[in-house]
Amino acid sequence: MTFDDDLVESVDNIVRELKTTRSAFTRQALKQAIATLSIKQKEENHRKGYKLHPVAKDEFGFWESEQEWGDE
């Protein structure tokens, strides 16, 4: 992998402060980026699904009578 000098310098400053290594920091950053991308993709799939099949006005009405709010 090739990184710009400015990026390497920033990472080096951070890893020194965190008392970790470039490799550990990079692994964690990549894991977080993958998780973030996965969430965004799932959210987009949900948006597409609801756009194709919008919620009907009475779709969840049945469950309103089943809710317990704790103050009744």
C-alpha positions, 0 to 999 in steps of 0.5 A: 500500500502506498500513502501520501507523506502527509497521511503517514505523518498524521498517522505517525503522530496519532499512533505515538499519542495512542501508544500503538502501531501503524499496523494496529491503527490501520487495521482498526481504521479499515474495520471501522470503514468497512462497518460504516460502509456496510451500514450505509449499504443496508440503509440504502437498501432499506430506503429502496425497499420502502420507496418500492413498497411504502408503509400503508397508513394502517400497517402498524395500527394494530400494534398501537393497542398492544403498546404499554407506556408504563404510565397507565 
